[in-house]
Amino acid sequence: MNIGDARKIVQSLSSQEKSEATEVPASLQKYLDDIRDLHNLMKPKAAGGLGIDLEISALARDDQPLTKQDREGICNQAYRTAVIAQATEAWFAKKYPDKKIAKALGAWAVEMGRVAGQLRIAAGSESDSEVRKDASNLRATCVACHRFFVNGIMPPPPKNKKKS
């Protein structure tokens, strides 16, 4: 596994490529053996990631007006997150040994992708508050799943809130 290659592939993903991330790009299929490599791309740039987690977390709590450049960056990071979520869902379905846990955490991967899609849509709107709300919801999907892997606490099923 070459994390540098995976980083380049995900970094090259642009929100202009598709309206939705519906399947794992063929170039990322080989990284499904160990999903941690793709999730490491969420880490800060200084740690070899793409800074996705920090940007989304900061966005959720910041109250400064968003610029056009901010919105374009958010769109790309949300798209990359949706692709990673799709890969995570596939990994849980195909690779995780405990099928009960895989089903539960796979639902959170689906939710992560759904909320990332909402964030992309919100980034194209004029509503900073929608962007911040969706960024906060996206962050919550990460926290729910990580509680299991870090603390062994199974999260409740996602609520699958629909956009009004």
C-alpha contacts under 8 A as a table, 3 or more apart, distances in Angstrom:
res1	aa1	res2	aa2	distance
1	M	31	Y	7.15
2	N	5	D	5.44
2	N	6	A	6.67
3	I	6	A	5.01
3	I	7	R	5.99
3	I	37	D	6.30
3	I	38	L	7.87
4	G	7	R	5.04
4	G	8	K	6.28
5	D	8	K	5.17
5	D	9	I	6.27
6	A	9	I	5.10
6	A	10	V	6.20
6	A	28	L	6.91
6	A	31	Y	7.39
6	A	37	D	7.83
6	A	38	L	6.95
7	R	10	V	5.34
7	R	11	Q	5.84
7	R	38	L	7.80
7	R	41	L	6.46
7	R	49	G	7.28
7	R	50	L	7.58
8	K	11	Q	5.05
8	K	12	S	5.98
9	I	12	S	5.25
9	I	13	L	6.63
9	I	27	S	7.14
9	I	28	L	7.36
10	V	13	L	5.22
10	V	80	R	6.27
11	Q	14	S	7.89
11	Q	50	L	7.13
11	Q	80	R	7.54
13	L	17	E	7.32
13	L	76	N	7.34
13	L	79	Y	7.51
13	L	80	R	6.32
14	S	17	E	5.67
14	S	76	N	5.46
14	S	79	Y	6.96
14	S	80	R	7.54
15	S	18	K	6.56
15	S	19	S	7.51
15	S	75	C	5.94
15	S	76	N	4.91
15	S	78	A	7.93
15	S	79	Y	5.32
15	S	80	R	7.77
16	Q	19	S	7.36
18	K	21	A	6.70
20	E	79	Y	7.74
20	E	82	A	7.94
20	E	117	G	6.83
21	A	24	V	7.52
21	A	79	Y	7.03
21	A	82	A	5.82
21	A	83	V	5.47
21	A	86	Q	7.16
21	A	113	G	7.83
22	T	83	V	7.79
22	T	86	Q	7.02
23	E	83	V	7.42
23	E	86	Q	6.24
23	E	87	A	7.67
24	V	28	L	6.52
24	V	29	Q	6.56
24	V	83	V	6.28
24	V	84	I	7.94
24	V	86	Q	5.96
24	V	87	A	5.47
25	P	28	L	5.48
25	P	29	Q	6.66
25	P	83	V	7.84
26	A	29	Q	5.18
26	A	30	K	7.99
27	S	30	K	7.16
28	L	31	Y	5.46
28	L	32	L	7.30
28	L	87	A	7.97
29	Q	32	L	5.65
29	Q	87	A	7.87
30	K	33	D	6.77
31	Y	34	D	6.17
31	Y	35	I	6.59
31	Y	37	D	7.22
31	Y	38	L	7.18
32	L	35	I	5.44
32	L	87	A	6.80
32	L	88	T	7.88
32	L	90	A	7.72
32	L	91	W	5.77
33	D	91	W	7.51
33	D	95	K	7.22
34	D	37	D	6.10
34	D	38	L	7.94
35	I	38	L	5.42
35	I	39	H	6.37
35	I	87	A	7.63
35	I	88	T	6.48
35	I	91	W	6.72
36	R	39	H	4.90
36	R	40	N	5.94
37	D	40	N	5.20
37	D	41	L	7.05
38	L	41	L	5.42
38	L	42	M	7.65
38	L	84	I	6.66
39	H	42	M	5.47
39	H	43	K	7.62
39	H	84	I	7.19
40	N	43	K	5.43
40	N	48	G	7.73
40	N	49	G	5.96
41	L	44	P	7.92
41	L	48	G	6.97
41	L	49	G	3.91
41	L	50	L	5.35
41	L	51	G	7.36
41	L	52	I	7.50
42	M	49	G	5.54
42	M	50	L	5.83
42	M	51	G	5.74
42	M	52	I	4.78
42	M	53	D	5.20
43	K	47	A	6.28
43	K	48	G	6.99
43	K	49	G	4.49
43	K	50	L	6.32
43	K	51	G	5.32
43	K	52	I	6.61
43	K	53	D	6.07
43	K	54	L	7.38
44	P	47	A	5.30
44	P	48	G	6.71
44	P	49	G	5.16
44	P	50	L	6.09
44	P	51	G	4.03
44	P	52	I	7.15
44	P	53	D	7.16
44	P	54	L	6.44
45	K	48	G	5.08
45	K	49	G	4.60
45	K	50	L	5.04
45	K	51	G	4.95
46	A	49	G	7.11
49	G	52	I	7.71
51	G	54	L	5.53
51	G	55	E	6.13
52	I	55	E	5.28
52	I	56	I	6.13
52	I	77	Q	5.98
52	I	81	T	7.64
53	D	56	I	5.32
53	D	57	S	6.02
53	D	139	R	7.74
54	L	57	S	5.07
54	L	58	A	5.94
55	E	58	A	5.20
55	E	59	L	5.99
56	I	59	L	5.01
56	I	60	A	6.19
56	I	74	I	7.85
56	I	135	A	5.66
56	I	136	S	7.67
56	I	138	L	7.87
56	I	139	R	6.95
57	S	60	A	5.20
57	S	61	R	6.74
57	S	135	A	7.04
57	S	136	S	7.07
57	S	139	R	6.45
58	A	61	R	5.45
58	A	62	D	5.83
59	L	62	D	5.20
59	L	132	R	6.08
59	L	135	A	6.50
60	A	131	V	7.86
60	A	132	R	4.62
60	A	133	K	6.69
60	A	134	D	7.81
60	A	135	A	5.04
60	A	136	S	4.82
61	R	132	R	7.19
61	R	136	S	7.79
62	D	132	R	7.89
65	P	128	D	6.83
66	L	70	D	5.70
66	L	71	R	6.59
66	L	128	D	6.52
67	T	70	D	4.97
67	T	71	R	6.28
68	K	71	R	5.10
68	K	72	E	6.27
69	Q	72	E	5.13
69	Q	73	G	6.22
70	D	73	G	5.17
70	D	74	I	6.10
71	R	74	I	4.98
71	R	75	C	6.10
71	R	123	A	5.11
71	R	124	G	6.79
72	E	75	C	5.08
72	E	76	N	6.38
72	E	123	A	7.44
73	G	76	N	5.22
73	G	77	Q	6.14
74	I	77	Q	5.12
74	I	78	A	5.88
74	I	119	L	7.77
74	I	120	R	6.98
74	I	123	A	6.43
75	C	78	A	5.19
75	C	79	Y	6.12
75	C	119	L	7.33
75	C	120	R	4.75
75	C	121	I	7.88
75	C	123	A	6.05
75	C	124	G	7.69
76	N	79	Y	5.07
76	N	80	R	6.17
76	N	120	R	7.84
77	Q	80	R	5.06
77	Q	81	T	6.08
78	A	81	T	4.94
78	A	82	A	6.17
78	A	116	A	5.00
78	A	117	G	6.79
78	A	119	L	6.31
78	A	120	R	5.71
79	Y	82	A	5.01
79	Y	83	V	6.36
79	Y	116	A	6.75
79	Y	117	G	7.01
79	Y	120	R	6.84
80	R	83	V	5.16
80	R	84	I	6.24
81	T	84	I	5.02
81	T	85	A	5.99
81	T	112	M	7.81
81	T	113	G	6.93
81	T	116	A	6.29
82	A	85	A	4.93
82	A	86	Q	6.17
82	A	112	M	6.96
82	A	113	G	4.33
82	A	114	R	7.40
82	A	116	A	5.44
82	A	117	G	6.63
83	V	86	Q	5.05
83	V	87	A	6.27
83	V	113	G	7.34
84	I	87	A	5.03
84	I	88	T	6.06
85	A	88	T	4.90
85	A	89	E	6.14
85	A	109	A	5.16
85	A	110	V	6.65
85	A	112	M	5.92
85	A	113	G	5.10
86	Q	89	E	5.10
86	Q	90	A	6.29
86	Q	109	A	6.94
86	Q	110	V	7.00
86	Q	113	G	6.49
87	A	90	A	5.08
87	A	91	W	6.08
88	T	91	W	4.94
88	T	92	F	6.19
88	T	106	G	7.28
88	T	109	A	6.03
89	E	92	F	5.28
89	E	93	A	6.25
89	E	106	G	4.96
89	E	107	A	7.58
89	E	109	A	5.24
89	E	110	V	6.34
90	A	93	A	5.08
90	A	94	K	6.03
90	A	95	K	7.98
90	A	106	G	8.00
91	W	94	K	5.23
91	W	95	K	5.17
91	W	96	Y	6.63
92	F	95	K	5.64
92	F	96	Y	4.91
92	F	102	A	4.91
92	F	103	K	7.17
92	F	105	L	7.29
92	F	106	G	5.62
93	A	96	Y	6.72
93	A	99	K	7.70
93	A	102	A	6.33
93	A	103	K	7.14
93	A	106	G	6.99
96	Y	99	K	6.78
96	Y	102	A	5.86
97	P	102	A	7.56
98	D	101	I	5.50
98	D	102	A	5.99
99	K	102	A	4.73
99	K	103	K	5.98
100	K	103	K	5.27
100	K	104	A	6.45
101	I	104	A	5.10
101	I	105	L	6.03
102	A	105	L	5.30
102	A	106	G	5.55
103	K	106	G	4.98
103	K	107	A	6.27
104	A	107	A	5.38
104	A	108	W	6.96
104	A	157	P	6.72
105	L	108	W	5.04
105	L	109	A	6.46
105	L	145	C	6.43
106	G	109	A	4.93
106	G	110	V	6.31
107	A	110	V	5.06
107	A	111	E	6.23
107	A	157	P	7.13
107	A	158	P	7.00
108	W	111	E	4.86
108	W	112	M	6.02
108	W	141	T	6.32
108	W	144	A	7.62
108	W	145	C	6.71
108	W	157	P	7.36
108	W	158	P	6.23
109	A	112	M	4.92
109	A	113	G	6.32
109	A	141	T	7.76
110	V	113	G	5.19
110	V	114	R	6.19
111	E	114	R	4.96
111	E	115	V	6.06
111	E	141	T	6.89
111	E	158	P	6.81
111	E	160	N	6.67
112	M	115	V	5.32
112	M	116	A	6.03
112	M	138	L	6.08
112	M	141	T	5.56
112	M	142	C	7.31
113	G	116	A	5.02
113	G	117	G	6.20
114	R	117	G	5.15
114	R	118	Q	6.43
115	V	118	Q	4.88
115	V	119	L	6.16
115	V	134	D	6.57
115	V	137	N	6.82
115	V	138	L	5.59
116	A	119	L	4.99
116	A	120	R	6.32
116	A	134	D	7.71
116	A	135	A	7.99
116	A	138	L	6.30
117	G	120	R	5.10
117	G	121	I	6.41
118	Q	121	I	5.09
118	Q	122	A	6.09
118	Q	134	D	6.58
118	Q	163	K	7.78
119	L	122	A	4.97
119	L	123	A	6.02
119	L	130	E	8.00
119	L	131	V	5.96
119	L	134	D	5.21
119	L	135	A	6.37
119	L	138	L	7.97
120	R	123	A	5.15
120	R	124	G	6.71
121	I	124	G	5.37
121	I	125	S	6.79
122	A	125	S	5.08
122	A	126	E	7.79
122	A	127	S	6.96
122	A	128	D	7.97
122	A	130	E	5.85
122	A	131	V	5.12
122	A	134	D	7.54
123	A	126	E	7.68
123	A	127	S	7.89
123	A	128	D	7.84
123	A	131	V	5.77
125	S	128	D	7.98
127	S	130	E	5.36
127	S	131	V	6.60
128	D	131	V	5.09
128	D	132	R	6.22
129	S	132	R	5.08
129	S	133	K	6.03
130	E	133	K	5.01
130	E	134	D	6.05
131	V	134	D	5.26
131	V	135	A	6.03
132	R	135	A	4.99
132	R	136	S	6.10
133	K	136	S	5.14
133	K	137	N	6.24
134	D	137	N	4.93
134	D	138	L	6.04
135	A	138	L	5.05
135	A	139	R	6.18
136	S	139	R	5.10
136	S	140	A	6.30
137	N	140	A	5.03
137	N	141	T	6.63
138	L	141	T	5.29
138	L	142	C	6.82
139	R	142	C	5.27
139	R	143	V	6.37
140	A	143	V	5.03
140	A	144	A	6.12
141	T	144	A	5.23
141	T	145	C	6.54
142	C	145	C	5.49
142	C	146	H	6.05
143	V	146	H	5.08
143	V	147	R	6.02
144	A	147	R	5.41
144	A	148	F	7.22
144	A	155	P	5.60
145	C	148	F	5.53
145	C	149	F	6.83
145	C	154	M	7.82
145	C	155	P	6.79
146	H	149	F	5.02
146	H	150	V	5.76
146	H	151	N	7.81
147	R	150	V	5.33
147	R	151	N	5.27
147	R	152	G	6.43
147	R	153	I	5.57
147	R	154	M	7.14
147	R	155	P	7.21
148	F	151	N	5.43
148	F	152	G	4.19
148	F	153	I	4.46
148	F	154	M	5.16
148	F	155	P	6.89
149	F	152	G	5.68
149	F	153	I	7.77
